[in-house]
Amino acid sequence: MTTPVEIYDTTLRDGSQGEGINFSLADKLRIADRLDSFGVHYIEGGWPGSNPKDLEFFQEARRRSWKNAKIASFGFTRRKDIAVEKDEQLRMLLDSGSPVITIVGKSWLLHVKEVLRVTPDENLAMISETVRFLRDHGKIVMYDAEHSFDGFKDEPDYALATWRAAAEAGAACIVLCDTNGGALPSEIERITRATSQLGAAVGIHTHNDCGLGVANALAGLAGGATQIQGTINGYGERTGNCNLTSIIPLLQFKVGRASVPPGSLPKLKELSEFVDEIANLRHDPRQPWVGQTAFAHKGGIHVHAIERVARSYEHITPESVGNHRRVLVSDMSGRSNILLKARELGFELAANQPETRRITESVKERENLGYEYEAAEASLALLIQKVLQPDTQTQFTVEAYHVSMRGNSAESVCEATIKVRVADVVHHTVADGDGPVNALDGALRSALAKSYPQLTEVRLIDYKVRILDGVVGTAAKTRVLITCSNGHRDWGTVGVSENIITASLDALVDGLEYALRLPTAGSTPA
C-alpha cells in the first residue's frame, strides 16, 4: 500500500455546480494557482463547450506555467450518429489546449437506453472512438464512468464492458463515479476490486448525498483505486463531493499513502479558508481537520488531560494541518480551562491562586445568566484582568445614552445620543444610523475618538442576537455577540440583558475597551 495517490481537483467544475457558488474567471485562475502551489496532480478547469468563461479560462491557462498540476478540460463522448472527427464539442476540447481531457460516458444501461436512447453497442463505440480520437491527438485521457456503481449493480457485465472499452482505447485512468451518491463503502470497495482485470489505472469520484463521500473514496482506495477526485471543502451539486480537505490528511496521517508534498499539509487550513473566501462563503467551523472547532476543547476533564498528554484527546498535532488548539471557557469549565485560556490570552495564573478560583466561579455564574465566552474572548480577557488587577481604571465610562427612531412608513432613521466620561472630560455626541445598534456604535466611537483617535480604525464586522428565554416572549433575556476589527486582528465580545439595546451597548463597550488595551492602542487620553 505504498503507491502514491493522485489528487484530481474538480472544484472549478464540479464544485462550481454547488448551490450558491459562482466563480468569475479571475476567481478560477486564483484558485488554480493556489491548488498548483499546494501540489495537486490535476486541476479540472471546466467544460470549454459550455460557456465563454470556461473557454477564457483555458486560453489564459495556456499562457501560464504550472509547477505541479496538469490542467484538465471536461466533456462528453461523441454524440450519437456523428463521426468522432466531426463532433464540434470534441474539437473545442482539443482547441482548449489542455494536456488532459476528461471524458464522461455511460455505464448504466438505464441511461444508455432511456437517456441517450442508443443501443448498448453504439454506447460502447461512442466511448472507445472518443478516447482513441483524443489519444491520437496526443492527449492524456481520463474516462469518468458515470453511474458506475448503479450500473454495475444492475448489469455488471455491461458496466465492465464500458470500462474495458475505454481502457483498451487508451484511457490513462478509468474513474468510477458514484454519481447519485447512494452507494455504501462495502459496495464501493467490492465493485472497485472488479476493475483489476482492466489493465488500466482506476480512480474514484464520489458524491456526498449519504454523508459518505470521504468514506466511499477511502473504500475505493482499498479496492485498488490510485486516483481520488474531489473538491476543496466538499463543494458540489446537491450535498457536494468528496472533500479534499478531509481526504488529503487522511491519506497522509491515517492511511500512510503519499498524495500532495508533505510540506503542503501545514497549509491545508489556509487553502480551505482561501477557497471559501473566493467563493464568498463563511468558513464552516465544524469542518474536520481545518475547522475552527476541529481542535477545540470545552470539557474540564478533556482540557486537564491534553495539558498533560495532548494526544489523549487529539488524534494529530493541530499544526500539522495548519490548525491550532483552542480551549473554550464555559459553565462546563474547570480550572484547567481557565489556566490554559488565560495563558492563551496573555495572563499567567497558577492552579492554587485564589484569583483562579474567583475567575472560574465568575465565569460559571455569568454563563448561568446567559453570557457565553466561546466567541467572546475579548470580554473574557477583560473579566480576567479585572480579577487580577482590581485597581485598574476603566478607560471610559458611559454615563447616559438615549436611542430614538423617527420617520414614516416609507423611511425611518435611528438616532443615538451618548454621554461618555474619559478621565475628567465628558464627551456628548449624537449620531444617526440604519438601526439602533448602528446609531449607538457610531455615537460611541465618535465620542471616544476625541480622546482615543486610534478607535476610528475599529469597525463592527459581525453582530449576532440570541433570545435566551423564548417562553417569556418579548420580555426574554437577549444575548448579543459582537465581533470588532481594527484591520489587523478581530475580537469578540458579549452582552446580556432583557433589553436588546443594553445588551448591544455592553458588548460594544467591551469591544472598544479591549481595543484600547491592545499593544497598538495605548495612547494617553486627551
Residue pairs with C-beta under 8 A, 6 or more apart in sequence:
1 255
1 256
1 257
2 256
2 257
3 226
3 257
4 226
4 257
4 258
4 259
5 221
5 226
5 227
5 228
5 251
5 257
5 258
5 259
6 41
6 42
6 173
6 203
6 226
6 227
6 228
6 259
7 39
7 40
7 41
7 42
7 227
7 228
7 230
7 244
7 248
7 259
7 260
8 40
8 41
8 42
8 44
8 72
8 142
8 175
8 203
8 227
8 228
8 229
8 230
9 35
9 40
9 42
9 43
9 44
9 69
9 229
9 230
9 231
9 232
9 244
10 44
10 74
10 205
10 229
10 230
10 231
10 241
11 31
11 35
11 231
11 232
11 235
11 244
11 275
12 23
12 28
12 31
12 32
12 43
12 44
12 45
12 46
12 57
13 44
13 45
13 46
13 47
13 74
14 44
14 229
14 231
14 235
14 236
14 237
14 241
15 21
15 231
15 232
15 235
15 236
15 241
16 22
16 23
16 46
16 235
17 236
17 237
18 235
18 236
18 237
18 240
20 281
21 235
21 279
21 281
23 31
23 278
23 279
24 53
25 53
25 56
25 57
25 60
27 278
27 279
28 45
28 46
28 53
28 57
29 57
29 60
29 61
30 278
31 232
31 274
31 275
31 278
32 43
32 45
32 57
32 61
32 69
32 71
33 64
34 271
34 274
34 275
35 43
35 69
35 232
35 271
36 43
36 66
36 67
36 68
36 69
37 67
37 68
38 68
38 260
38 264
38 267
38 271
39 68
39 69
39 260
39 261
39 264
40 68
40 69
40 244
40 260
41 68
41 69
41 70
41 227
42 69
42 70
42 71
42 72
42 100
42 142
43 66
43 69
43 70
43 71
43 72
44 72
44 73
44 74
44 102
45 54
45 57
45 58
45 61
45 71
45 72
45 73
45 98
46 53
46 54
46 57
46 58
46 73
46 74
47 54
47 73
47 74
47 75
48 54
48 55
48 58
48 73
48 75
48 92
48 93
48 95
48 96
49 75
49 88
49 89
49 92
49 93
55 92
55 96
58 71
58 73
58 96
58 97
58 98
59 97
61 71
61 97
61 98
62 97
70 98
70 99
70 100
70 140
71 98
71 99
71 100
72 98
72 99
72 100
72 101
72 102
72 142
73 93
73 96
73 98
73 100
73 101
73 102
74 101
74 102
74 104
75 89
75 90
75 92
75 93
75 101
75 102
75 103
75 104
76 89
76 103
76 104
76 105
77 103
77 104
77 105
77 106
77 126
77 127
77 130
78 84
78 87
78 89
78 90
78 126
78 129
78 130
78 133
79 87
79 89
79 126
80 116
80 117
80 118
80 122
80 126
84 90
84 129
84 130
84 133
85 133
87 130
90 130
90 133
90 134
93 101
93 134
94 101
94 134
94 137
94 139
98 139
99 139
99 140
100 139
100 140
100 141
100 142
101 134
101 139
101 140
101 141
101 142
102 141
102 142
102 143
102 144
102 175
103 127
103 130
103 131
103 134
103 141
103 142
103 143
103 144
104 143
104 144
104 145
104 146
104 177
105 123
105 126
105 127
105 130
105 143
105 144
105 145
105 146
105 162
105 166
106 112
106 115
106 116
106 123
106 146
106 147
106 151
106 162
107 145
107 146
107 147
107 148
107 150
107 151
107 152
107 158
107 159
107 162
107 163
108 146
108 147
108 150
108 151
108 154
108 155
108 159
109 120
109 151
109 154
109 155
109 158
110 147
110 150
110 151
110 154
111 146
111 147
111 151
112 118
112 119
112 120
112 123
113 120
116 123
118 126
120 158
123 162
124 161
124 162
124 165
127 143
127 162
127 165
127 166
127 169
128 165
128 166
128 168
128 169
129 169
130 169
131 141
131 143
131 165
131 166
131 169
131 170
131 171
132 169
132 170
134 141
135 141
135 169
135 170
135 171
140 172
141 170
141 171
141 172
142 171
142 172
142 173
142 175
142 203
143 163
143 166
143 167
143 171
143 173
143 174
143 175
144 175
144 177
144 205
145 151
145 159
145 162
145 163
145 166
145 174
145 175
145 176
145 177
146 177
146 179
147 177
147 179
147 180
148 159
148 163
148 176
148 177
148 178
148 179
148 191
149 176
149 178
149 183
149 187
149 188
149 191
150 179
150 180
150 182
150 183
151 158
151 159
151 162
152 159
152 160
152 191
152 194
153 187
153 191
156 194
160 194
160 195
160 197
160 198
163 174
163 176
163 195
163 198
164 198
166 174
166 200
167 174
167 198
167 199
167 200
171 200
172 200
172 201
173 200
173 201
173 202
173 203
173 226
173 227
174 195
174 198
174 200
174 201
174 202
174 203
175 202
175 203
175 204
175 205
175 227
175 229
176 188
176 191
176 192
176 195
176 202
176 203
176 204
176 205
176 220
176 225
177 205
177 206
178 188
178 205
178 206
178 207
178 216
179 207
180 207
180 209
181 206
181 207
181 208
181 209
181 210
181 212
181 213
181 238
181 239
182 209
182 210
183 191
183 206
183 212
183 216
184 210
184 212
184 216
185 212
185 215
185 216
185 218
185 219
186 219
188 204
188 206
188 216
188 219
188 220
188 223
189 219
189 220
189 222
189 223
190 223
191 223
192 202
192 204
192 219
192 220
192 222
192 223
192 224
192 225
193 223
193 224
195 202
195 223
195 224
196 224
201 226
201 227
202 220
202 224
202 225
202 226
202 227
203 220
203 225
203 226
203 227
203 228
203 229
204 216
204 217
204 220
204 221
204 225
204 227
204 228
204 229
204 242
205 229
205 230
205 241
205 242
206 212
206 213
206 214
206 216
206 217
206 220
206 230
206 241
206 242
207 213
207 236
207 237
207 238
207 239
207 240
207 241
207 242
208 214
208 234
208 236
208 238
208 239
208 240
208 241
208 242
208 243
209 238
209 239
211 239
213 230
213 234
213 240
213 241
213 242
213 243
214 242
214 243
214 246
214 247
214 250
216 242
217 228
217 230
217 242
217 247
218 247
218 250
218 255
220 228
221 228
221 251
221 255
221 257
228 242
228 244
228 247
228 251
228 259
229 241
229 242
230 241
230 242
230 243
230 244
230 247
231 240
231 241
231 242
231 243
231 244
232 243
232 244
232 245
232 271
232 272
232 275
233 243
233 245
233 272
233 275
233 276
233 281
233 284
233 287
234 240
234 241
234 242
234 243
234 244
234 245
234 246
235 241
235 275
235 279
243 287
243 288
245 268
245 271
245 272
245 287
245 288
245 289
245 290
246 287
246 288
246 289
248 259
248 260
248 265
248 268
249 265
249 268
249 289
249 316
249 320
249 321
251 257
251 258
251 259
252 258
252 259
252 260
252 262
252 265
253 316
253 320
265 320
265 321
265 322
266 319
266 320
266 321
266 322
267 322
268 289
268 290
268 321
268 322
269 289
269 290
269 321
269 322
269 323
270 322
272 283
272 287
272 290
273 283
273 290
276 282
276 283
276 284
277 283
283 291
283 292
284 291
285 291
285 292
285 293
286 293
286 294
287 294
288 294
289 321
289 323
290 321
290 322
290 323
292 326
293 326
294 318
294 323
295 314
295 318
295 323
295 324
295 325
295 326
296 325
296 326
296 327
296 328
297 303
297 306
297 313
297 325
297 326
297 327
297 328
297 337
298 328
298 330
298 332
298 333
298 337
298 374
299 332
300 332
300 333
300 334
300 335
300 336
300 337
301 334
302 313
303 327
303 333
303 334
303 336
303 337
303 340
304 334
304 336
305 312
305 313
306 312
306 313
306 314
306 325
307 336
307 339
307 340
310 317
310 325
314 325
318 324
318 325
327 337
327 340
327 341
327 344
328 337
328 341
328 373
328 374
329 337
329 338
329 341
329 363
329 373
329 374
329 380
330 363
330 367
330 372
330 373
330 374
331 363
331 364
331 367
331 368
333 360
333 363
333 364
334 360
335 351
335 356
335 357
335 360
338 349
338 356
338 359
338 360
338 363
339 349
339 350
339 351
339 356
341 377
341 380
342 348
342 349
342 359
342 384
343 349
345 377
345 380
345 381
345 384
346 381
347 381
347 384
347 385
347 388
349 355
349 356
349 359
349 388
350 356
355 387
355 388
358 387
359 383
359 384
359 387
362 383
362 387
363 373
363 380
363 383
366 383
367 373
369 496
370 468
370 477
370 479
370 496
371 379
371 479
371 494
371 496
372 479
372 481
372 494
373 379
373 380
373 494
375 481
375 483
375 492
375 494
376 481
376 492
376 493
376 494
376 507
376 510
377 491
377 492
378 484
378 491
378 492
378 493
378 510
378 511
378 514
379 492
379 493
379 494
379 507
379 510
379 514
381 514
381 517
382 510
382 513
382 514
382 517
385 392
385 517
386 392
394 513
395 422
395 452
395 513
395 516
395 517
395 525
396 420
396 421
396 422
396 448
396 451
396 512
396 513
397 420
397 421
398 418
398 419
398 420
398 444
398 505
398 509
399 419
399 420
399 421
399 426
400 418
400 419
401 416
401 417
401 418
401 419
401 440
401 443
401 505
402 416
402 417
402 418
403 414
403 415
403 416
403 417
403 436
403 439
403 440
403 501
404 414
404 415
405 412
405 413
405 414
405 415
405 436
406 412
406 413
406 415
407 413
413 432
413 433
414 432
414 433
414 434
414 435
414 436
414 438
414 439
415 430
415 431
415 432
415 433
415 439
416 430
416 431
416 433
416 436
416 439
416 440
416 442
416 443
416 444
417 428
417 429
417 430
417 443
418 428
418 429
418 440
418 443
418 444
418 447
419 426
419 427
419 428
419 447
420 426
420 427
420 428
420 429
420 444
420 447
420 448
421 427
422 448
422 450
422 451
422 452
422 525
422 526
423 451
423 525
425 451
425 525
425 526
427 447
427 448
427 450
427 451
428 447
429 443
429 444
429 446
429 447
430 443
431 439
431 440
431 442
431 443
431 446
432 439
432 442
433 439
433 440
433 441
433 442
436 501
436 504
437 463
437 501
437 504
437 508
440 501
440 504
440 505
440 508
441 460
441 508
444 505
444 508
444 509
444 512
445 455
445 456
445 458
445 512
448 455
448 512
449 455
449 456
450 526
451 525
451 526
452 516
452 521
452 523
452 525
453 523
454 486
454 515
454 516
454 520
454 521
454 523
455 512
455 515
455 516
455 521
457 486
457 487
458 484
458 485
458 486
458 511
458 512
458 515
459 484
459 485
459 486
459 487
460 482
460 483
460 484
460 508
460 511
461 483
461 484
461 485
461 490
462 481
462 482
462 483
463 480
463 481
463 482
463 483
463 504
464 480
464 481
464 482
465 478
465 479
465 480
465 500
466 478
466 479
466 480
466 481
467 476
467 477
467 478
468 476
468 477
468 478
468 479
468 496
469 475
469 476
469 477
470 476
475 498
476 498
477 496
477 497
477 498
478 496
478 497
478 498
478 499
478 500
478 503
479 494
479 495
479 496
479 503
480 494
480 495
480 496
480 500
480 503
480 504
480 506
480 507
481 492
481 493
481 494
481 507
482 492
482 493
482 494
482 495
482 504
482 507
482 508
482 511
483 490
483 491
483 492
484 490
484 491
484 492
484 493
484 511
484 512
484 514
484 515
485 491
486 515
486 518
486 520
486 521
488 520
489 518
491 511
491 514
491 515
493 507
493 508
493 510
493 511
493 514
494 506
494 507
494 510
495 502
495 503
495 504
495 505
495 506
495 507
495 508
495 509
495 510
496 503
496 506
497 503
497 506
515 521
516 522
